[in-house]
Amino acid sequence: MKLFHTSDWHLGRMLYGRSLLEDQRHFLEGQFLPAVERERPACVLLAGDLYDRQVAPPEAIALLDRTLSRLVELGVPVCAIAGNHDGPSRIAILKDALRRCGVYLATRLEDAFAPVMIEGEGQAVQVFLLPYFDTAQAREFLGDDNLKGENACMEAILQRMAPLFAPGAAHVLVAHCFAAGAQTCDSESVALVGGSGQVSPHLFEAFDYVALGHLHGPQKAGEKARYSGSPLKYSIDEAGQKKGFLTLTWDGNRMEAELCPTRPLRDVGRLCGRFEDLLSQGPCEDYVELVLEDEEPVLLAAERLRPLYPNLLSVSHPKAFAAAVGQRAAQLKSRDQATVFTSFLKEVCQMDAEEEDLALFREVMKEVAP
């Protein structure tokens, strides 16, 4: 039996203020849906963060609507959960009606205890859909105020699932969390990747496979769990990652996972070089961060490069900046503090220092001087 595992679509995402909806549409309608039509998996597992924010823009909602509608037309079931970026109550609209069409959305903890049975080719896969939750929600649902931290809450929830395991079927968990030991990216929320937010991959050992979402780099999490990663690059530090979705194959004993790479409409990356070299390399439609390696300052670098790099994200000039800072520091080193203060008012605040200002400055310096 074949299944697809994908996550972290983040529909409506912005990159340095630029909308990625066109790129996301290219992935879904130009690559993912054609792959579904071609391969006809028994199910699509969507492990959270369908949208980039809880109140999604109308264009993102329309794109998800078209994608799910097409999957229904193809007769391919979808098992999806709410991630930490999703608005659970909003994506729960028409949840019961969608379930009758083969689209199973888990938005509340109680949904995790109504597993979905997927059958085909003489095999069965039982899918448990565990949406993103915080510790307060878990303690309230479980009625146990003694549970501390995500790990304890996750363990208690998974223990309640074990009695529901159907004999003879593969047991698959879809979850949105941070597994200890996994690698993070700049595009993920730092609030959810600290020690208290981690769960041990050992908790997943009762399952045959765990389809994880939340982290954007495709990677393993212990023996049974994997992150499919985001289908697109959402930060510069993801430039070296291979993006796509996972193709899962259940042979009756073991779940094999293989990354199916996709080609983005525009790539994301960082280019380094001298200004004239970067100027001669264009044009480039990718989302790029340019790092100038010239020793001397380059006047209006971004404005001159943007015609060749229309999706330019930023331009940095570390060598020239360091040299300018060093020169400025050397100039100020021999000056007294009052002169530095006067220069600051003149150059930064665009004002001349009055005697009253200098008197106040000297009084403050006396108080803070060692």
C-alpha positions as CSV (number, residue, x, y, z in Angstrom):
1,M,0.0,0.0,0.0
2,K,1.3,3.5,-0.9
3,L,0.6,6.7,1.0
4,F,1.9,10.3,0.7
5,H,3.2,12.2,3.7
6,T,3.4,16.0,3.5
7,S,3.2,18.9,5.9
8,D,3.8,22.6,6.6
9,W,2.3,24.0,3.5
10,H,2.0,27.4,5.3
11,L,-0.4,28.7,2.6
12,G,-0.3,32.5,2.6
13,R,3.3,32.6,3.8
14,M,5.4,35.7,3.2
15,L,9.2,35.8,2.6
16,Y,10.8,39.1,3.4
17,G,7.4,40.7,2.7
18,R,6.9,38.8,-0.6
19,S,3.9,36.6,-1.0
20,L,4.7,33.0,-1.8
21,L,1.2,32.0,-2.9
22,E,2.2,31.7,-6.6
23,D,5.1,29.4,-5.6
24,Q,2.7,27.4,-3.4
25,R,0.2,27.1,-6.2
26,H,3.0,25.8,-8.4
27,F,3.8,23.1,-5.9
28,L,0.3,22.0,-5.3
29,E,-1.3,22.3,-8.7
30,G,1.8,21.8,-10.8
31,Q,3.6,19.0,-8.9
32,F,1.8,17.5,-5.9
33,L,-1.7,16.9,-7.4
34,P,-0.3,15.5,-10.7
35,A,1.8,13.1,-8.6
36,V,-1.3,12.0,-6.7
37,E,-3.2,11.5,-9.9
38,R,-0.3,9.5,-11.4
39,E,0.5,7.4,-8.3
40,R,-3.0,7.1,-6.8
41,P,-1.9,6.6,-3.2
42,A,-4.3,5.0,-0.7
43,C,-4.2,8.2,1.4
44,V,-2.6,11.6,1.8
45,L,-1.3,12.3,5.3
46,L,-1.1,16.1,5.9
47,A,0.7,16.7,9.2
48,G,-0.4,20.3,10.1
49,D,0.2,23.9,9.3
50,L,-2.0,24.0,6.3
51,Y,-2.1,27.8,6.6
52,D,0.7,30.2,7.8
53,R,-1.6,32.0,10.2
54,Q,-4.8,31.5,12.1
55,V,-6.7,34.0,10.1
56,A,-5.6,33.0,6.6
57,P,-6.0,35.3,3.6
58,P,-8.8,34.5,1.2
59,E,-6.4,33.5,-1.6
60,A,-4.8,30.9,0.7
61,I,-8.2,29.6,1.6
62,A,-9.2,29.3,-2.1
63,L,-6.0,27.4,-2.8
64,L,-6.6,24.9,-0.1
65,D,-10.3,24.6,-1.2
66,R,-9.2,23.8,-4.8
67,T,-6.6,21.3,-3.6
68,L,-8.9,19.3,-1.3
69,S,-11.6,19.4,-3.9
70,R,-9.3,17.9,-6.5
71,L,-8.2,15.1,-4.1
72,V,-11.9,14.3,-3.5
73,E,-12.4,14.2,-7.3
74,L,-9.5,11.7,-7.5
75,G,-11.0,9.6,-4.8
76,V,-7.9,9.8,-2.6
77,P,-8.7,10.1,1.2
78,V,-7.0,12.9,3.1
79,C,-6.0,12.6,6.8
80,A,-5.1,16.1,8.0
81,I,-4.5,17.7,11.4
82,A,-4.3,21.3,12.7
83,G,-0.8,22.6,13.3
84,N,0.2,25.4,15.6
85,H,-0.2,28.0,12.8
86,D,-3.7,26.9,12.0
87,G,-6.9,28.2,13.5
88,P,-8.5,24.9,14.6
89,S,-12.1,26.3,14.9
90,R,-11.8,27.9,11.4
91,I,-10.5,24.8,9.5
92,A,-13.1,22.7,11.3
93,I,-15.9,24.3,9.2
94,L,-17.9,21.5,7.5
95,K,-15.6,18.9,9.1
96,D,-18.3,16.3,9.4
97,A,-19.5,16.9,5.8
98,L,-15.9,16.6,4.5
99,R,-15.5,13.4,6.5
100,R,-18.2,11.8,4.4
101,C,-16.2,12.8,1.3
102,G,-13.0,11.2,2.5
103,V,-11.4,14.3,4.0
104,Y,-10.7,13.6,7.7
105,L,-9.7,16.8,9.7
106,A,-8.6,16.5,13.3
107,T,-8.8,19.9,15.1
108,R,-9.5,18.8,18.7
109,L,-7.8,16.3,21.0
110,E,-10.8,14.1,21.1
111,D,-10.5,13.6,17.3
112,A,-7.3,11.6,18.0
113,F,-9.4,8.8,19.4
114,A,-11.5,8.3,16.3
115,P,-8.9,6.6,14.1
116,V,-9.4,6.3,10.3
117,M,-9.1,2.9,8.6
118,I,-7.6,3.0,5.2
119,E,-7.8,-0.2,3.2
120,G,-6.5,-1.3,-0.1
121,E,-4.5,-4.0,-1.9
122,G,-5.5,-6.5,0.8
123,Q,-3.9,-4.4,3.5
124,A,-5.2,-2.0,6.2
125,V,-3.7,1.1,7.8
126,Q,-5.2,2.6,10.9
127,V,-4.5,6.3,11.1
128,F,-4.6,8.2,14.4
129,L,-4.8,12.0,13.9
130,L,-3.3,14.0,16.7
131,P,-3.6,17.8,16.2
132,Y,-1.2,20.3,17.8
133,F,-2.0,20.8,21.5
134,D,-0.4,22.6,24.4
135,T,0.0,21.3,27.9
136,A,-3.0,23.1,29.3
137,Q,-5.3,21.6,26.7
138,A,-3.8,18.1,27.4
139,R,-4.2,18.4,31.2
140,E,-7.8,19.6,30.8
141,F,-8.7,16.8,28.3
142,L,-7.0,14.1,30.4
143,G,-8.3,15.5,33.7
144,D,-4.8,15.3,35.2
145,D,-3.3,18.5,36.6
146,N,-0.1,16.6,37.6
147,L,1.2,16.3,34.0
148,K,4.1,18.6,33.5
149,G,5.6,19.4,30.1
150,E,4.9,18.2,26.5
151,N,6.7,14.9,26.9
152,A,4.5,13.8,29.8
153,C,1.3,14.9,28.1
154,M,2.2,13.2,24.8
155,E,3.0,10.0,26.7
156,A,-0.3,10.0,28.5
157,I,-2.2,10.7,25.2
158,L,-0.4,7.9,23.3
159,Q,-1.0,5.4,26.1
160,R,-4.8,6.0,25.7
161,M,-4.5,5.2,22.0
162,A,-2.9,1.8,22.4
163,P,-6.2,0.0,23.4
164,L,-7.8,1.2,20.2
165,F,-5.2,-0.5,17.9
166,A,-6.9,-2.7,15.4
167,P,-5.3,-6.1,15.0
168,G,-3.8,-6.9,11.6
169,A,-3.5,-3.3,10.6
170,A,-0.5,-1.0,10.4
171,H,-0.8,1.7,13.0
172,V,0.2,5.2,11.9
173,L,0.2,8.4,13.9
174,V,0.0,11.9,12.3
175,A,1.2,14.6,14.8
176,H,2.6,18.1,14.9
177,C,5.3,18.5,17.5
178,F,9.0,18.9,18.1
179,A,10.8,15.6,18.5
180,A,14.0,15.8,20.6
181,G,17.2,15.7,18.6
182,A,15.7,17.0,15.4
183,Q,17.2,20.0,13.5
184,T,15.4,23.3,13.4
185,C,15.4,26.1,10.8
186,D,15.1,29.9,11.1
187,S,11.5,29.8,9.7
188,E,10.2,27.9,12.7
189,S,8.9,29.5,15.8
190,V,11.7,29.6,18.4
191,A,9.0,29.6,21.1
192,L,8.3,25.9,20.4
193,V,11.8,24.4,20.1
194,G,13.1,24.8,23.6
195,G,13.6,21.9,26.0
196,S,10.1,22.0,27.5
197,G,8.6,21.7,24.1
198,Q,10.4,18.5,23.1
199,V,9.0,15.0,23.1
200,S,11.1,11.9,23.1
201,P,11.0,9.9,19.8
202,H,10.9,6.7,22.0
203,L,7.2,7.5,22.8
204,F,6.3,6.6,19.2
205,E,7.6,3.0,19.3
206,A,4.2,1.4,19.5
207,F,3.4,2.7,16.0
208,D,4.5,1.4,12.7
209,Y,5.1,4.9,11.4
210,V,4.7,8.5,12.7
211,A,4.1,11.2,10.1
212,L,5.3,14.4,11.8
213,G,4.9,18.1,10.9
214,H,6.3,21.3,12.5
215,L,10.0,21.2,11.5
216,H,10.7,22.3,8.0
217,G,13.7,20.1,7.2
218,P,13.0,16.5,6.0
219,Q,14.6,14.2,8.6
220,K,14.2,11.2,10.7
221,A,13.1,11.4,14.4
222,G,14.1,8.1,16.0
223,E,13.3,4.8,14.4
224,K,9.6,5.2,13.6
225,A,9.0,8.9,13.0
226,R,9.9,11.2,10.1
227,Y,9.3,14.8,9.2
228,S,8.4,15.3,5.5
229,G,9.5,18.9,5.9
230,S,8.0,21.9,4.2
231,P,7.5,21.7,0.4
232,L,9.2,25.1,-0.1
233,K,12.1,26.9,1.4
234,Y,10.8,29.5,3.9
235,S,14.2,30.9,5.1
236,I,17.7,31.4,3.8
237,D,19.2,28.8,6.0
238,E,17.0,26.2,4.2
239,A,18.8,26.9,1.0
240,G,20.8,23.6,1.0
241,Q,17.8,21.4,1.9
242,K,16.0,19.1,-0.6
243,K,12.3,19.8,-0.5
244,G,9.4,17.7,-1.5
245,F,7.1,15.1,0.1
246,L,7.4,11.6,1.3
247,T,6.2,8.5,-0.5
248,L,5.4,5.7,2.0
249,T,5.1,2.1,1.1
250,W,3.6,-0.5,3.6
251,D,4.6,-4.1,2.7
252,G,2.7,-5.6,5.6
253,N,5.6,-5.6,8.0
254,R,7.5,-2.3,7.5
255,M,6.9,1.2,6.3
256,E,9.5,2.4,3.8
257,A,9.7,6.2,3.2
258,E,11.3,7.9,0.3
259,L,11.6,11.7,-0.4
260,C,10.0,12.7,-3.7
261,P,11.8,15.9,-4.6
262,T,10.0,18.8,-6.2
263,R,11.3,21.6,-8.3
264,P,10.2,25.1,-7.0
265,L,8.9,27.8,-9.2
266,R,11.7,30.0,-7.7
267,D,14.5,28.7,-5.5
268,V,15.8,30.4,-2.3
269,G,19.4,31.0,-1.7
270,R,22.4,33.2,-0.9
271,L,24.9,34.4,-3.5
272,C,28.4,35.7,-2.5
273,G,30.8,37.6,-4.8
274,R,32.1,41.0,-5.9
275,F,29.6,43.5,-7.1
276,E,30.7,43.4,-10.7
277,D,30.6,39.6,-10.7
278,L,27.1,39.5,-9.3
279,L,26.1,42.1,-11.8
280,S,27.4,39.9,-14.7
281,Q,25.7,36.7,-13.4
282,G,22.2,38.0,-13.7
283,P,19.4,37.8,-14.5
284,C,18.0,35.5,-11.8
285,E,14.4,35.0,-10.8
286,D,15.1,33.2,-7.5
287,Y,14.6,34.7,-4.1
288,V,18.2,35.6,-3.2
289,E,20.2,37.2,-0.5
290,L,23.3,38.8,-2.0
291,V,26.6,39.2,0.0
292,L,29.1,41.6,-1.5
293,E,32.7,40.7,-1.0
294,D,34.2,44.0,-2.2
295,E,36.6,45.7,0.2
296,E,35.3,49.2,-0.8
297,P,31.8,50.5,-0.4
298,V,29.4,50.1,-3.3
299,L,27.0,53.0,-3.9
300,L,23.3,52.1,-4.2
301,A,24.1,48.4,-4.6
302,A,20.6,47.1,-4.1
303,E,19.1,49.5,-6.5
304,R,21.6,48.6,-9.2
305,L,21.3,44.9,-8.6
306,R,17.5,44.6,-8.4
307,P,16.8,44.9,-12.2
308,L,18.8,41.7,-12.6
309,Y,17.5,40.1,-9.4
310,P,13.8,41.1,-9.3
311,N,13.1,38.9,-6.2
312,L,16.1,40.3,-4.3
313,L,15.6,39.8,-0.5
314,S,18.5,41.7,0.9
315,V,22.1,42.9,0.2
316,S,24.8,42.9,2.8
317,H,28.3,44.2,2.6
318,P,30.2,42.8,5.6
319,K,33.7,43.7,4.6
320,A,33.0,47.3,3.8
321,F,30.8,47.6,6.9
322,A,33.6,46.2,9.2
323,A,36.1,48.5,7.6
324,A,33.8,51.5,8.0
325,V,33.1,50.6,11.7
326,G,36.8,50.2,12.3
327,Q,37.7,53.5,10.7
328,R,34.9,55.2,12.7
329,A,36.1,53.6,15.9
330,A,39.7,54.7,15.3
331,Q,38.5,58.3,14.7
332,L,36.5,58.4,17.9
333,K,39.1,56.6,20.0
334,S,41.2,59.7,20.6
335,R,38.3,62.0,21.3
336,D,36.8,62.8,24.7
337,Q,33.3,61.6,25.6
338,A,31.7,65.1,25.2
339,T,33.0,65.3,21.6
340,V,31.6,61.9,20.8
341,F,28.3,62.9,22.3
342,T,28.2,66.1,20.3
343,S,29.1,64.2,17.1
344,F,26.3,61.8,17.7
345,L,23.7,64.6,18.1
346,K,25.0,66.2,14.9
347,E,25.2,63.1,12.7
348,V,22.4,60.9,14.0
349,C,19.9,63.4,15.5
350,Q,20.6,66.2,13.1
351,M,20.9,68.8,15.8
352,D,23.6,70.9,17.5
353,A,24.4,70.3,21.1
354,E,23.3,73.1,23.4
355,E,25.1,73.9,26.7
356,E,22.1,72.4,28.5
357,D,22.5,69.1,26.7
358,L,26.2,69.0,27.5
359,A,25.6,69.8,31.2
360,L,23.1,67.0,31.4
361,F,25.5,64.6,29.6
362,R,28.3,65.4,32.1
363,E,26.0,64.9,35.0
364,V,24.9,61.5,33.8
365,M,28.5,60.4,33.0
366,K,29.5,61.3,36.6
367,E,26.8,59.0,37.9
368,V,27.7,56.0,35.7
369,A,31.5,56.5,35.9
370,P,33.3,53.7,37.9
